[in-house]
Amino acid sequence: MGRPALTRDDVLEAAAGLVKQHGPGALTMRKLAAELGTAVTSIYWHIGNRESLLDALVERTVADLGEIRPTGRTPAQRVVSVARILRRRLRAHPHLIAMVHERGLTERMFLPAQQALVHEVHAAGLRGARAAEVVRAVQFQVVGHVLVERARERTPGRRPGEPELWAPDTAEGDSALARALARPADPERLFTASVRALVDGLLSPE
């Protein structure tokens, strides 16, 4: 039986895999053809040149990051769920997200998440400028947290580290606090706690 015919989706899937593993610099037409077991000319036929490939890959990433389905019984719970989904998606595709940003499509990428947040903020009774403030605050919280996580992952061997820095004398005599700060942070737990606190404050009646 012959090999299945190569499709545009096959090309984009393989290109996304190369970028996800090795970054945009690793995406050459020759490497992509080798990954797919085909000729470079076949890649050109399906997708065009490298710039066309990058544009198509960015469009695909924006579409894949699109629909968000909130969960939870209350608007606050659903806002937190949107934030958690968005964080997971940004964490899963750092190189692809960077490509989206470089091509000026960042705001378009975030639009579905913002629309989901708008719906839940409206359900909480907020309108106008105050509603917009909640939407942007949650988005900035997510993006900021992801950036900090990525920065910490890139420099895991910093010295002095938290275990060396935190002791009772640097924690105002609070030994339990010092021990907690000396342990590695749980990013998921910290993110959820901070978003919940932010959302509860923003959605509370003034």
C-alpha positions in Angstrom: 0.0 0.0 0.0 1.4 3.4 -0.9 2.1 6.2 1.5 -0.8 8.6 2.2 -0.7 11.8 0.2 0.9 14.7 2.1 -1.6 17.5 3.1 -1.3 21.1 4.1 -2.3 20.1 7.7 0.5 17.5 7.8 3.0 20.2 6.9 1.7 22.7 9.5 1.6 20.0 12.2 5.2 19.0 11.5 6.3 22.6 11.4 4.6 23.3 14.7 6.3 20.3 16.2 9.7 21.6 15.1 9.1 25.1 16.5 7.7 23.8 19.7 10.7 21.6 20.4 13.6 23.7 19.1 12.3 27.2 18.4 11.6 29.1 15.2 15.3 29.1 14.2 15.1 25.3 13.7 12.3 25.6 11.1 14.0 25.4 7.7 12.4 23.9 4.6 15.1 21.3 4.5 14.5 20.1 8.1 10.8 20.2 7.6 11.0 18.0 4.4 13.3 15.6 6.3 10.8 15.4 9.2 8.0 14.6 6.7 10.1 12.3 4.6 9.4 14.3 1.4 11.1 16.6 -1.0 11.5 20.3 -0.3 9.6 21.1 -3.5 6.6 19.3 -2.1 6.6 21.7 0.9 6.7 24.6 -1.5 3.8 23.2 -3.4 1.6 22.8 -0.3 2.5 26.0 1.6 4.7 28.3 -0.4 8.0 29.7 0.8 9.2 29.9 4.4 7.5 33.3 5.1 4.2 31.8 3.9 4.8 28.8 6.1 5.4 31.1 9.1 2.3 33.1 8.4 0.2 29.9 8.1 1.7 28.6 11.3 0.9 31.8 13.2 -2.7 31.7 11.8 -3.0 28.1 12.9 -1.7 28.9 16.4 -4.2 31.8 16.8 -7.0 29.5 15.7 -5.9 26.7 18.1 -5.7 29.1 21.0 -9.2 30.4 20.1 -12.3 28.9 21.8 -12.3 28.9 25.5 -15.1 27.2 27.5 -15.3 28.5 31.1 -16.4 26.1 33.9 -17.8 26.8 37.4 -21.1 27.8 39.0 -20.4 31.5 39.6 -19.0 34.3 37.4 -15.9 34.4 39.6 -15.3 30.7 39.3 -15.7 30.9 35.5 -13.3 33.9 35.3 -10.7 31.9 37.2 -11.2 29.0 34.9 -10.6 31.2 31.8 -7.4 32.4 33.4 -6.2 28.9 34.1 -7.0 27.7 30.6 -5.2 30.7 29.1 -2.1 30.1 31.2 -2.0 26.4 30.3 -2.2 27.2 26.6 0.5 29.9 26.8 2.7 27.6 28.7 2.2 24.8 26.2 3.3 26.8 23.1 6.0 29.3 24.1 7.9 29.4 20.8 4.7 29.6 18.8 3.3 32.3 21.0 6.5 34.3 20.5 6.0 33.9 16.7 2.5 35.3 17.0 3.8 38.3 19.0 6.6 39.0 16.5 4.0 39.1 13.7 1.8 41.6 15.5 -1.1 39.3 16.2 -1.0 39.2 20.0 -4.2 41.1 20.6 -6.1 39.0 18.1 -4.7 35.9 19.8 -6.1 37.1 23.2 -9.5 38.2 21.8 -11.3 34.9 22.4 -10.2 34.8 26.1 -11.1 38.5 26.5 -14.6 37.8 25.0 -15.1 34.9 27.4 -14.0 37.2 30.3 -16.4 39.9 29.1 -19.3 37.5 29.2 -18.5 36.4 32.8 -17.9 40.0 33.9 -21.3 41.0 32.5 -22.9 38.0 34.3 -21.4 39.5 37.5 -23.2 42.7 36.9 -20.2 44.9 35.7 -20.4 47.2 32.7 -18.3 49.8 30.9 -14.9 50.9 32.1 -15.0 48.8 35.3 -15.7 45.7 33.3 -12.8 46.5 30.9 -10.5 46.9 33.9 -11.4 43.4 35.2 -10.8 41.9 31.7 -7.4 43.5 31.4 -6.3 42.9 34.9 -6.9 39.1 34.6 -5.2 39.0 31.2 -2.1 40.9 32.5 -2.0 38.6 35.6 -1.9 35.6 33.4 0.7 36.9 31.0 2.9 38.3 33.9 2.8 35.0 35.7 3.7 33.0 32.6 6.7 35.3 32.0 7.9 34.9 35.5 7.6 31.1 35.3 9.5 31.0 32.0 12.3 33.3 33.4 12.7 31.0 36.5 12.8 27.9 34.3 15.6 29.4 32.1 17.8 30.1 35.1 17.3 27.1 37.4 20.8 27.3 39.0 20.8 30.8 40.4 23.0 31.4 43.5 22.2 32.3 46.1 18.9 30.6 45.8 15.8 30.8 48.0 17.0 28.0 50.4 20.2 30.0 51.1 18.4 33.3 51.4 15.5 32.5 53.8 16.1 31.8 57.5 14.3 33.1 60.6 16.5 36.2 60.8 15.5 37.2 57.2 11.8 36.5 57.8 11.4 38.7 60.9 11.6 35.6 63.2 8.9 33.7 61.4 10.5 30.2 61.1 7.5 28.7 59.4 7.5 31.5 56.8 11.2 31.1 56.2 10.8 27.3 55.6 7.9 27.9 53.2 9.8 30.5 51.2 12.9 28.3 51.1 10.9 25.5 49.4 10.3 25.5 45.6 7.1 27.4 44.7 4.1 25.4 43.3 3.3 27.6 40.2 -0.1 26.1 39.6 -1.3 26.6 43.2 0.3 30.1 43.4 -1.3 31.1 40.2 -4.8 29.9 41.1 -4.6 31.5 44.6 -3.5 34.9 43.1 -6.1 34.9 40.4 -8.9 34.0 42.8 -7.8 36.8 45.2 -7.6 39.2 42.2 -11.0 38.2 40.8 -12.8 38.2 44.2 -11.5 41.8 44.8 -12.4 43.1 41.3 -15.9 41.6 41.3 -16.8 42.6 44.8 -19.3 45.5 45.2 -17.6 48.9 45.6 
